[in-house]
Amino acid sequence: MAHTFWHKQVSKPLFPDLLWSKPENKQHAGKLLIIGGHAHGFAAPAQAYTIAEKTGIGIARVLLPDHLRSQLTKLQGNTLAAEFAPSTPSGGFATLAVAEMLGASAWADGVLLAGDFGRNSETAVVLEKLVSKNSGIMTATKDAVEYFLNAPAAVIDRANTCFVLTMAQLQKLATSAKFSHAITFGMDLLQLVDTLHEFTTKHRLHIIVKHHATILVAVNGQVSTTATKLGPEDSWRVVTASAAAVWWLQNPNKPYEALTTAVYEATNKL
């Protein structure tokens, strides 16, 4: 098989034009809505906000469950200007939060489901409704992805959707989607490239996954690979997803180029 769809990003960015044309004025750098958090933590959305700022977002808003309001007011020197939506008694997003999410997402050029949602059946309904009623650019990572792995129909053929996920999550996604090829931890890089090419040719979902020391981006059958030193699973996902969300909303018509460039920046600059 001729791998004309595979592009390797080594010491230089594959798409330098995107780096040179990056908006310098915040007024033209886009609006990002970051959603996440539950009663026991909001590290992921807080980190996502920091990375989005470093990546050059114009305006970022953070939406958390209102159960967290008291926790944020106790933090000295807190710089996270969060907004709040209704929460369940256990501290996750409640069904009533859908209206706030849809209103805020209509304002935004892109939405990042940053994670730390916890396990909550009501939150699952909230995220499902958000995905189905909002058609804009949406990036999801960490446990936000988990909510869609058992029933992926809502996302695998949704336009403008990117998952930043682990190999274990990718394996579960492919199994639930009844994909023809098994995804295993023992795959070599070439096998994974071929598999992602086929999966994203068949489905509209964009995928960013790390296999050993390589981050792969797959969009509409095109695959890029970038060697990375980004560390633990939690860390690389939030950093990469946040950079991806910003680059993508700034280049909405070039998802493959934008996501690949985001991986380069996350690996080399953030």
Order of alpha helices (4+ residues) and beta strands (2+ residues): beta-alpha-beta-alpha-beta-alpha-beta-alpha-beta-alpha-beta-alpha-alpha-beta-alpha-alpha-beta-beta-beta-alpha-alpha
